[in-house]
Amino acid sequence: MLYHLHELGQAAITPIRLAAEAGHHVLSSPYNPLAYTHAGRAAAAACHVFEHSTRPQGKPAFGLTETMINGETVAIVEEIVTRKTFCQLKRFRREGRHDDPRLLIVAPLSGHYATLLRGTVAAMLPDHDVYITDWRDARAVPLRDGNFDLDDYIDYVIDFLRLLGPGTHVMAVCQPSVPVLAAVALMSAAGDPSVPASMTLMGGPIDSRRNPTTPNKLAMEHSIEWFEHSVITRVPATYPGFMRRVYPGFLQLTGFMTMNLDRHVGAHFQLFNNLIKGDEDGAQAHRAFYEEYRSVMDLSAEYYLQTVTQVFKEHQLPKGTMLSRGRPVEPRAITRTALMTVEGELDDISGVGQTLAAHDICTGLAPAMRVHHMQPGVGHYGVFNGSKWRGQIAPRVKTFIRAHSV
């Protein structure tokens, strides 16, 4: 019912959105005298802000076609290395480059598409052979194709690491920190030859009991039954995943927006002012960010509920009680995979200390195989995107990876 109400609302607002789009074009036309008045520009700006903020967003493209290596432009070709039911492994192949460390970036499966890490990928491309997990929208997966849960997530990571082979480096951004650490622990305990050379965990909830944030507190304050009844619904008949139980993207986006509602309102007011002033660069920067930010996907209910239970309510990984398909997850078994953790001083999703906790449970690692970096002045998004990521965090990650390359 919840999904159907959302679809009904989208259908109801479409004529208004289209009218606003038409109004913007008419009011901003150089042939319209009102376009040269403050009132006309304000009305056109209002129409544009409304239309853009209500426009449905699909899956964005990475759009990475080139990178700079040693001052030379190198072409990038996106390739699909392998496909699984709920994910495809994508490679950004650099023409003529074959000798740099392989890096598997595990993108978050927490609402946004993997393209949210476009800046992360771009920064690593000059020095690495980059692969990324490109997760599939659960509403696009037919029910007959089976379910997907946290154990499947861990298995996917193991399968991808085995496919890429020994010497691969792995980076987990935010939520994947837990399944990636679990996957590496299981591989290490089994003596798997494809255990990665290094593991970088960035802004992840390894132990969400430390400096709990608003999402952490929400998980603790409500029962798992509350989550199941409040945020889980079934995909309507208009999508391939008809009748699949999901945590829908539109609910996740609502949660993202309400956490910092004043900031988002301020950003849209700034767009309004930029349009009136004719600041197209500022307006385009706003549009590009929100087109990405508002592109969301549905999550499998089994995966979401299992993650809430094991990671945010029972804290199984730091407590040493986590199992995956009956296999004990023992971080102390990690002895050959160097560990780097990265946190943001202002992170309001994974609080300071939550990712650092990985060092406390990976007791089998020598001090020379451990690195931690806390970046001042950045929030959650700034840990893996933006100027401080490019200028201060990424260089440290690259140095760490090079130091532990075979």
N, C-alpha and C positions, 0 to 999 in steps of 0.2 A: 504493500500500500504506500509506503514512504517513497519508493522509487517512482511509482505511478503519479503521486502528487507532484513530485519534482518535474517529471516529464510534462504534466499538465500545465504547471507554472511556466515552463520554458515555452510551450506552445502558445500560451496566453500572452506572453510578453513579446513574442516575435513580431507581431504587427506594429507594436509601439516602437520596438528597436529599429525596424525598417523605416518607420516614419521619421525617427530621429536621425537616421543616416541620410535620408533624403533631405531633411531640414538642414543638416550640416552642409551638404553640397550646395543647396540653393543659397543659404545665407553667406557662404564663403566664396561664392562665384565672383570672379572679377567683373562680371557684367551686372552684378546686383549692387546698386548704390549703397545699400545697407552694410555691405562688406567693408566699407570705409569708415564706418561709425563705430564708436565704442559699444553701443547697444547691440549692433549687428554682430560684432566679433564675439561679444559675451554670449549671445544666443547661440551662435554657431559652435562656440566652445562647449556650452552646456549640452547641446545635442551630441557632440562628439564624445564627451566624457560618458554620457549615459549609454550611447551605442557601444562604445568599446568595453565598458565595464560589464555589459550584459551579453556580449557576443560569446557564443559557445566556442571553446578552444579544443582543437584536436591534438593529436600527437605531433610535436614539433620535429623538425629535422635537425641533425647535428650541424650540417652545413660546413663541416671542416674540410676544405679542399686543398689547403697548403699550409706549410709551416716553414720557419726559418732555421736552417742549420748551418752554423759557421758562416753566416752572412749570405747564404744562398737560399733561394726559394726552392722548396722541395714539394712536389705534388703529393696529395693524400688521396688514397682510394679506400672507400669504406667497403668492407667485405663481411659477409656472414660466414663464420667459420663452422658453426654447428647450430642446430635448432633443437629445442626441447619444447614440450607442451606449453610451458609457462615462461619460457625465456629463450632468447637467442644470444649467442656469443658473437659480438661484433669486433672486428679488427680494423684499425686505422693504419693501413699499410702505406709506408713511406717509400716512394719510388727510389730504388737504388740503395736503400739502407737495410742491412741485414745483420749487423754485428752489435747492436745495442741491446741492453737487458730487456727481457720480456716482462711486461707489467700487466697484471690482471687487475683492473679496477672493478670492484664489486659495488654497483650502484644501490642506493637505498630502494627498498620495496616498501615505501611508506606513504604513497599517494602521488608523488610526482614521477614523471617519466625519467629515464636515464639521461635525457638531454639536459636535465638540471645540472649535470656535471660537465657541460660543454667546456666551461672555463678550466675545470680540473684536467680534462683530457688535453686541451690546447696547450696548457703549461708543461705537460709531461712529454708531449710529442717530439720536441727537438732532441731528446736524450733517450727515448725509450720506444720499444715496439709495443704499442698500447692496444690492449683488448678491454672490452667492457661488457658487463651483463646488461642486456637490453630486455628488461622485463616486459611481459605481455599483460595488457589490460584483461583482468579476469572476466569482464562482461563479454569479451570477444572469444572466450574459450567455451566451446559447447560442453554441456553437462556430461555427455558420454565420454569425454576425454579424461575424466577422473578429477580428483581433488588435488590441492597443493597445500602443504603445511610447512612448519618450521623444519621438520626432519627432511622433507623434500628439498628445501632451500639448502641445507647443509650438504645433502647428497649432490646437488647441482654444483656447488663450489668445489667439492672433491673431484667430480667428473671433469670440470673445466681445468683444474690444476693438473690432473693426470693427462688430459689432452695436450696441454701446453708443454708438459714434461719438466724434468729436473732443471733447477736453476731459475725457475720463474719467480717473480716477486708479486706479492698480492697487496692491494690497498683496499681497505674497507672504509667507506664514508658514511658516518652516522650509524643508522640501525644495523647494517650488515656486520658491524664489529663483533657482535655476539656469534652469529652463525659462522663467520670466517674463523674466529678464534677456535670455535668448536670443531670446525672441519680440520684445521691444522693440528689440533690436539689429537683427533681421531687418527689422522694420517701418521702422526708422529708415534703414537702408541702402537700402530700396526707395522711400523718400519717401512712405510711406503716410500719408494725411491723418488716420487714426485713431490715430496714435501717441499714447500716453497723455501727459497733462500732467505727471504725476509718478509715481514708482515708489518704493514703500517696501518694503524687504527686511528681514525680521525673523528673526534666528536661523537663517540659511540657510548651507549649505555651499558658498559661492562658491569658496573655496580651502581644502579640508580638509587641506592640508599644514601649515597654521598651527595650532599647539596641538592636535594630533590627539587625539581622544577615543577611548574604547573602541570605538565602532562604526567610526570611521575606521581604527583599527589592525586591526580584524578584516578589513576590506576589503583592506587591504594585505598581510596575512599569508597570505591564502588565494587560490588561483587561481579564476578564473571558473568553471572546471570543478567545483571543490569546491562552490561555491554552487549550481550547477546540479544536482549530484547529492545535495546535503545538504538543501536547503530547497525545491526545486521538486518539485511533485507534481501529480497530475491530480485534477480534481474528480470525486467519485463520482456514481453514477447518480441519487442522491436530489435533485440540484439541477439547475436549468435549464442550467447551464454544464458539464454532463457531458462529461468528457474534456478540458476546457480545462486547459492547464498554468498553474499559479498558485503564488505564494508565499502559503501559507494564513495567514489571520489568527491562528489559534491558535498558530502558530510565532512570529509576530511578537510576540504578547502574552507568550509565554514569554520572549522576549528582553528585552522591556521590563521584565518583573518581575524577572528575574535580575540585571539591571544594578544594581538597588537593592533587593535581596531583604530586607535587614535593615530597611529603611524600611517595606516593605509588610507584613512580619511584625509590626512594631511597630504599624502602623496597625490591623491586624486585632485585635491584643491590646488596643488602646485601645477598639475597638468592643466587645469582650467586656466590658471594665470599665465602659464607659458603659451598657451594657444592664443590668448588675448594679446599678449606681447609679440607674438610671431616668432617665439623661440622654438623653432622646429627641431633643433638638436636635443633640447631638453625634453620636448614632447615625445620624440622618437625613443629616447632612452627609457622613458616611463612605459611607453607601449611595449617595447621589447621585453622589459622585465616582467610586466604583468601578463603578457601573452604566454610567457614561459611559466610563471608562477600559478596561473589559473588553469594550466593544462594538467589535469589530474586523471588518475586511473583508479578503477575498482580493485580492491584486494580480496583474495579468497578468504572467506570467513574462517576456515580451519586454520590458515596461517596466522591471521590477525589474532584470533582468540588464544591460540597456543602461545604466541609471542607475548601477549598481555599477561598470561598466566605465568609462564616460565621466566620471563625477563623482568617484568615490572611488578609482579605481585609476589612471586616466590623466590626471586633472585637466585635461581638454581646454579648459575655459573659461578658466581663468587662464593656461594656456600658449598660448592663441590658436590652437589646432588643431581646435576644435569645428566640426563640420559638421552641418547638419540637412537631410536630403534633397538633399545635394550643395551646399547653400548655405552659404558660410562665415559663421560667427557672429562678428561684429566689434563688440564693445562700444564701440570708439572712434567708431563711426558715430552713437552716441547723443548728440545735441546739443540736442534740444528737450524732453527728458523729465528733469525734476529728480529727483535721487536722494537718498533718505534710507535710512540703514542703522541697525538697532537690534540691540544685543547684550545678553546677560545676563552679569553677572560670574561667575556660578556655573554657566553652561550646560555640561552634561556630554554634550550631543548635538552641538551646533555650537560648538566652542571659540571663545574670544575671539580676534578677528582674522579669522575665516573669512568673516564677512559684510562686515566693513570692507574686505576685499580688493576688493570691487566698485568702490570709488573708484579703485583703482590701475589697473583695466583700462578704466574709462569715462573715457578721457583727453580726450574731446571736450567735456566739460562744464566750464563756467566755475565758479569757486569759489562764486559766489552761488547756484548750483544744486545745491550739495552740503550735506548735513547728516549728522552721525553722532551717535548717542546710545548710550552704554554705561550700562546701568542697574545700579547697585550692589545687591547682596544678593538677586538673583533667579537662578533656574535657568532651564532651557529653557521649562518650562511657564509660568513667571512673566513671560516676555517678552510673552505675548499673553493672559494670564488672571490674575485675582486683583487684589488691592488696589493693588499698585504699577503694574500695567498701567492700571487705571482712573484712579488718582490722579496718576501721574507720566509714564507713557509715552504713553498715548492723547492727553492734551492737547498734547503736543509733536507728535505725528503730525498732529493736527487743524490745528495752527498751520501746519505745513509745507504741508499740502494747500491750505489757504486762501491761503497766500502765493503758490502757483503755480497757482491757479485762473484760468481765462480770464475 
